[in-house]
Amino acid sequence: MLDIKYIRENLGEAINLLNRRGEDFSYLEDVVKKDNYRKQAITKAQELKTEKNELSKEIGKLKQAGEDASDIIAKVKAHGEEIKGLDEKIKTIESEIRDALLRTPNLPHPMTPIGEDEEDNLEISTFREPTTFDFEPKAHDELGEALDILDFERAGKIAGSRFVVYKGLGARLERSLIQFMMDVHADKHGYEEIIPPYIVNGTSMTATGQFPKFKEDAFHIEDDRDFYLNPTAEVPAINLHRDEVIDKDNLPLKYVAFTTAFRQEAGSAGKDTRGILRQHQFNKVELIKFSEPDKSYDALESMLADSEAILKMLEIPYRVVELCTGDLGFSMRKTYDLEVWLPGQNRYREIGSISNAEDYQARRGNIKYRPKKDASLAYVHTLNGSGLAVGRTVIAIMENYQQSDGSIKIPEVLVPYMHVDAIKKG
């Protein structure tokens, strides 16, 4: 959530930065007007309360002296009614301001490339040339069905579209990647492993920015406890420290989380309907950091390198792009995407995002630290990154390591996990 004090003092700058996202945020002018009225109403209410207290003392003196206090009593009553009205109005305005701020995305970083959509993202670097073959490469869904390791038909019978059943060495490949990623990030990169709940509450979704803007994308559980299926490990991991003060000596906190994620994909109807690229249910390894503000961009670059390390070890061609303002996530100030080369589509596709939300989520979730002894509490910066999306890594391996006979070679680093060096027919 944006700081209302910042908006009040830098209204034009805030609107200009937010408008780079491609929408009109001039409504913040009304938010500031409401905030000014709120402050005036608070001052007026306080003045009336002070005067009411003084009048109440005067009533006591008059009664003690046996004098008529009816006029002052009437005035005290009028003050009380006016105070009550002001307090109710202040409460209503504060609710309206909070609702507006909860629906307002984070400010893009001033250096974020300005653009409308993914076509305007800025390529930062590449790793390996796109894979080439001396035969016509196949898409992962065709490979998977031919090898009987991906079953879409039975998944459709069990659940519906956008689900899959992993079978045999396909299931082992998914499981091996999860363990490989968790091992690398925990043992080599120093993250603490967690497996959080797969169910989260509405407060947790609001803290990270999923609610209220993207409520239609969440799977709501029909239950009176406000439960939702977790859309990404970012939600439970950030909320580990909601309403907490983190010891400065413990920063940065680094977590690597494995979860199964669930998404409606309500805004993606008709997109990527074949295969496992865009599923309602998918496995994900996520990196989370809580950082001191002046160190968060170094933490972002380090997290990017940690995510890249997985693809380098798997020897999969990829590129890094910086997202433009029109493609930037709701809660994020700066984001890098990792995009792997998929021969079956003859293009790069996103496999993970690495982002810095600065204090946006910390404000929503009330996550603070004390910069130094006797200093006022301050908000931490939160960062999250894919480490990686497991199903999309399966796709990248299947398509880049496919052989002319329809088999799939296993990347060398995964052989100890898979116990085979190839997936073959039969």
N, C-alpha and C positions, 0 to 999 in steps of 0.2 A: 504494500500500500504506500502511496506517495505521502510525503510529509506535508501536511496542510500549511505549516509555517513556511516551507520552501515555496509552495505554490503561491501563497499570499505575497511573499516578498519577490518572487520571480515569475509572475503570472505570464507575461509575454513569452519569456524563454521556455517555460514549461509547455505552453500551448504549441509553440513553434516546433519544439522537439517531438511532441506527441503527434502532431499533424504529419510528420514524416512517415508515420505508419500508414498513411493513406486514408485516414478518417478525420472527421471534424471534432476537435476537442474544445471548441469555444464555450461549451457549457460550463467549463471550469470558472468562467467569469461569474456565473450565477452562484457557483459554489463559494467563491470568495465573498460575494455580497452576503450570502447567508452566514458565512463565518463572521463577517464584520457585525452583522445584526446580532448574532449569537453573543459576541463579546460585549456589545452594548447592552443587551438584555441581561447578561450576567452582572455587569456593573450596576445597572438600574436595580436589579433584584437585591443585590448586596446593600445598596444604599437604603432601599426600603426596609430591609431586615434590620439594619442598624437603627434607622429612625423608629421602627416599630418597637425595638427593644427599649429605646430611650423613652418612648411614649408609655410603654408598659410600666416603667419605673415611676413615671409621673402619675399614672393612675393610682399606683400604690400610695404615693405620698398624699394625693388628694383624698383618697378614701380614709387614710389614717387621720387626716385633718378634718374629716367629716364634711368635705366639700363635694360639689357636683362634678363628676368625671364623665358624664354621658357623652359630651362632644368628643372628648379624647378617645373614649371607648369606641365610638362610631368610626373615628379616624383609624384606630388600630385595626378594626374589622375590615375597613376598606383597603388598608395596606395589605392585610392578610390575603384578601381576595385577589388583589393585583399581583402579589408575589406568587400565589398559586398559578395564576394565568401565565405569568412570565416563565415559571419553572416548567410548566407543561409545554409552552412554546419552545423553550430552550431544548427540552428533551426531543421534541419533534424535529427541530432543525438539526440537532446533532445526529439523529437517525438518518435524515435525508443526506447530510454531508457524508456520513460513513458509507451509505449505500452507493453514492456517486463515486467515492474513492475506491470502493471495492470493485466497481465495474470499470475503473480506469486502469489501463495497463501501465507497465513500467516505462520510464523515460528511456528511449534509445540512447546509447552512449553517443556523445557529440561526434566521435570519429567513425561511427557505424556508417557503412556505405548507404547512400540514399537510393531507394528503388522501390518498385511495385511488388515484385514477386521473385520466385526462385531464379528466374532468368537474369535478374540483376545482382545475384550474389557474386562475391569477389573471390576468385580462385587464389589461394595463398601458396599452396605447394602440391606436389604430386609424389607418389612413391611407385616405382616400377611402371613400365609401359603397359597399356592395356593388353591383356592376353590375346594372342592370335593362334589360330588352328589351321591345319591343312585339310580340315573337313568342316562341314557346316555345323556350328555348335547348337546345342539344344537348350531350351529353357529348363529350369529346375523342375517344374511340375511334370514335364514330359519325361525327364530323366528319372524322377522319383517314382512315377507310376510304372515305368518299364522295369525298374529294379525292385519294385514292390516294397519300397521303403516309405512311401507317402501314400496314404489312402484317403482321398477326398470324398469318394462316394459313400463309404461307411461313416465317415465323420458327419456328412450331411444327413444321414439317416439318424445318427445319434443326437445331433444338435441342430444342424442347419448349415447354411452357407457361411463361408469365412471361418471354417474350422478344419482341422486335419488330424488324422491319426498317424503318428510316427510308428513305423514298424521295424523290427529287426535291427540292422545296422544303422538305419535312419534314426531310430530311437537312441541308439548308443552314441551316435554322432552328436545329437542334441545334448545328451547327458554329459558327454566328454567335454564339449565346449564349455558348459557351465562350470564344471570342475576345473578345467584349464584356466578359464578367466579368473575364477575366484582364487586359485592358487597363485597366479601371477600377481594380481593386485594385492593380495595379502602378504605373500612371501617376499616379493621383489619390490613392490611399491609402498609398502607400509600402511595399508588400509586395514582397519579392523573389520572382520567379517560380521555381518548380521543377516538374519533371515526374519524380517518383520512380519506382522499379521498381513494376510491377504485381504482382510476386511478393514475399512477405515470409516470414521464417522464424518459427518458434514463439517464439523469444526476443523478437522484436519484438512479437508478438501479446500475450505475457505482460506486457511493459513498459507497454502502453497499457490493459490491463485486459480485453482480449477473451478471454484465456485465464487460468485454466482454465474460468471460469464459462460462457462462450458458445462453447465449442469446436464444438458441434454445428451452429452457424450458419455455420461457415467451410467454404469449398471447399478440401479437402485435395488436394494434388497427389500422385499415387502415385509417390513418389520417396524415396530414402533420405536426402535432405538436409533433411527437416522443412520443406518448402515449402507455402505456402498462397497462394491468390489474395487479393489485397488487398481488405478489406471497406470501407475508407474511407481517404482520404489522410491522415487523422489518424495512422494506424499508421506508415507510412514517414516522415512528416514529423517526428513526435515522436522517432522513433528515429534521426533524423539526428545527434542529440547524445547518444545513449545512451553511458554510461560516459565522459562528457567533463566537463571543467570549463570553463564559458563565461566569457570575460572580461567582467567587470562593465561595462566601457565599451561593450561591444557589445549590452547589454540596453536595451530589449527587442529580441529577434530577431523579425522578422515575415516569414512566408512565405505565398505564395499558391500552392497546388498544384492541378494538374489531374491527375486519374486516372480511369480506368474502374474502378468498384467492383463487387465480386461478393459476393452474399450468398445463403445457402441459404433464408432466410426460413422456417426450420424451425418457428418459433413462430407463424407467421402463416398457416397452412394455411386456405384458404377465405376469407381476407380480401383484398379489393380485387383480385379475379382478373381483372376486366375492365380493358383499357387498359394504360397504362404507369405507373400510380401506384406499384405495388410489383413491381419486376422483380428477376430474379436478376442482371442485368447493367445497370448504369446509369452515366452520366457525372456527375462531380461536381467543382465547384471549391470548394476548402477553404481556410480561413484558419487559420493556426497562429501562436501567439505564445509566446515564452519570456520571462517577466517576473520582475523583483524582487518578492518577496512583498508588500511594502507598496504596490506599484503595480498589483497584478494586477486589482483590481476596477475601477480606472479603465480599465485595458486591456480589461476585459470590456465596459464600456459603449461604449468606442470601437469595438470589434469589432462590437457590435450595430449601431451607427450605420453602419458600413461595409457590413454585409449589407443593412440597410434601404435604403441608397442605391441598390442595384441595382433593387429593386422600385419605388422612387420614380421612378427614371429611366424604367422601363418603364411607369409609371403603372398599376400593378396594385393593386387594393384588397387590403389585408392588415391583420392585427392582430398585436400582440406579446403573448405570454402568458408568465408565469413558471411554470415547472413546479412542481407540488406534490411533496411527499416521496415519494408512491407512484408518481409518473411519472418520477422523476429517474433519469437514466442511471447505470449501475453505478459509473463512475469519477468522476462529476461531483459537485461540491459545490453549484453553483448553475447553473441553465440557463434561458435564454430560448428560446422557440420563435417562429419567424415562421410565421404561418399565412395562406395566400392564400385569397381568396374564389374558389370554383369554382362558377359558375352551373349547370354540368351536374349537380352534386350538391347545390346549394342550401345549401352550408355552407363553413366555413373548413377547410382541410387544411394540415398541416405541410409547409413547403417548406425549412425549415432550423432548426438548433439552434445556439445560441451558448453556450458553457459554460466555466466555470472549474473545473479539477480541483485547484487549489492545488498542493500538493506531492505529491499521491497518485501520479501517474504518474512524477514525477521520482524518487521513492523506488524505485519498481519498476524504473526504467530507469537509476538512478544518474546523474542529471543535476544538476550542482552549479555554484555560482559562489562567488567569494570577496567577501563584502560590502565589505571594505576591506582595505588592506594589513596583513599579519600577523594578520588575523582567521581564525577557523576556517572551513572550507568549509560552505556551506549549500545546501539544495535550492532550485532555482528553482520558480516556479509555471508550469504549462502551461495554455494555453487553446486551444480550437479552435472553429471556427464554420463553418457552411455559407455559401458565398459565390457561388452557391447550388447546390442540387441541380438539375442541368440539365434532366433529363426532366420534373420537376414544374414547372419554369418554362415548358417547352414547353406543358404542360397548361394552365397559368394563362393563357398568351397565347392559345392556341386557344379556350378557353372564354370569356374576357373580351372578346376582340376579334372574335368571330364576328359575321357579318352575316346578314341575313335570307335572302340568296340562297345561304347555305352557304359563302361565302368567308370568309377570315380576314384582317383588316387587320393590317399589320405595325406594331408600335410605332415611333414616329418615330426613336428612337435606334438602332434596328436596321436601318433602311433602307440606310445606307451599307455595312453588312455583307451584307445580303441582296440588294441591287441591284434589289429590287422592293418595292412598297408593299402588296402583297396576295398571298395564295395563293388561286387560283381554280381551278375545274374546267377541265380541258382545258389 
